[in-house]
Amino acid sequence: MVLRRLLAALLHSPQLVERLSESRPIRRAAQLTAFALLQAQLRGQDAARRLRRLAAGPAGSLGRRAARFKDTFTQELRRGLRERPGPPPGSQRGPGANP
């Protein structure tokens, strides 16, 4: 509790804040933070630009890709279900199963 009050009093001192802002570690931390924020903003803008270009491509291009994905997924799922081994004998449960 005492440490918190002491820290709050120090951080409310304009002279101390000014001296800290001029120190090399604090300036470097601010530079790195600004760099990281700028890079994230640029990457976000680039991703948004690519998505807009993809959506605005040839008419129905995105729709065709989605339909092709759905068809391929459905075919692979059905093929996987056909090729899986059946249950071992006697492991069936249900109305026709022997107790």
C-alpha positions in Angstrom: 0.0 0.0 0.0 2.8 2.4 0.9 4.7 1.5 -2.2 1.7 2.2 -4.4 1.3 5.7 -2.8 4.9 6.4 -3.2 4.9 5.3 -6.9 1.7 7.4 -7.6 3.3 10.4 -6.0 6.5 10.0 -8.1 4.5 9.6 -11.3 2.5 12.7 -10.7 5.7 14.7 -10.5 6.1 16.6 -13.8 9.9 16.9 -13.4 10.4 13.2 -12.9 8.1 12.3 -15.8 10.1 14.7 -18.0 13.4 13.2 -16.9 12.2 9.7 -17.5 10.9 10.6 -21.0 14.3 11.9 -21.9 16.1 8.7 -20.7 17.4 6.3 -23.4 15.5 3.1 -22.3 12.2 4.9 -22.2 12.8 6.5 -25.6 13.8 3.2 -27.1 10.7 1.5 -25.7 8.6 4.2 -27.2 10.3 3.7 -30.6 9.8 0.0 -30.5 6.1 0.4 -29.5 5.5 2.9 -32.3 7.3 0.6 -34.8 5.2 -2.4 -33.8 1.9 -0.4 -34.0 2.8 0.9 -37.4 3.7 -2.6 -38.7 0.5 -4.0 -37.4 -1.5 -1.3 -39.1 0.3 -1.7 -42.4 -0.2 -5.5 -42.3 -3.9 -5.1 -41.5 -4.4 -2.7 -44.4 -2.6 -5.1 -46.7 -4.7 -8.0 -45.6 -7.9 -5.9 -46.1 -6.7 -4.8 -49.6 -6.1 -8.5 -50.6 -9.5 -9.5 -49.3 -11.2 -6.7 -51.2 -9.3 -7.7 -54.4 -10.3 -11.4 -53.9 -14.0 -10.5 -53.3 -14.0 -8.1 -56.3 -12.3 -10.5 -58.6 -14.1 -12.0 -61.6 -17.9 -12.2 -61.1 -18.6 -15.2 -58.9 -15.0 -16.2 -58.4 -15.3 -16.4 -54.6 -18.6 -18.2 -54.9 -17.1 -20.8 -57.3 -14.2 -21.3 -54.9 -16.6 -21.9 -52.0 -18.7 -24.3 -54.1 -15.6 -26.2 -55.2 -14.4 -26.5 -51.6 -17.8 -27.8 -50.5 -17.9 -30.4 -53.3 -14.4 -31.6 -52.6 -15.1 -31.8 -48.9 -18.3 -33.7 -49.4 -16.5 -36.2 -51.8 -13.7 -36.8 -49.4 -16.0 -37.3 -46.5 -18.1 -39.8 -48.4 -15.0 -41.6 -49.6 -13.6 -41.8 -46.1 -16.9 -43.2 -44.7 -17.0 -45.9 -47.5 -13.4 -46.9 -46.9 -13.4 -47.1 -43.1 -13.4 -50.6 -41.7 -16.7 -51.8 -40.3 -17.3 -52.5 -36.6 -16.0 -55.9 -35.3 -18.6 -58.7 -35.2 -20.8 -58.6 -32.1 -20.1 -55.0 -31.2 -23.4 -53.7 -32.6 -25.9 -52.2 -30.3 -29.5 -51.6 -31.0 -32.8 -53.3 -31.6 -31.4 -56.1 -33.7 -28.3 -56.8 -31.6 -28.0 -60.0 -29.6 -27.5 -59.3 -25.8 
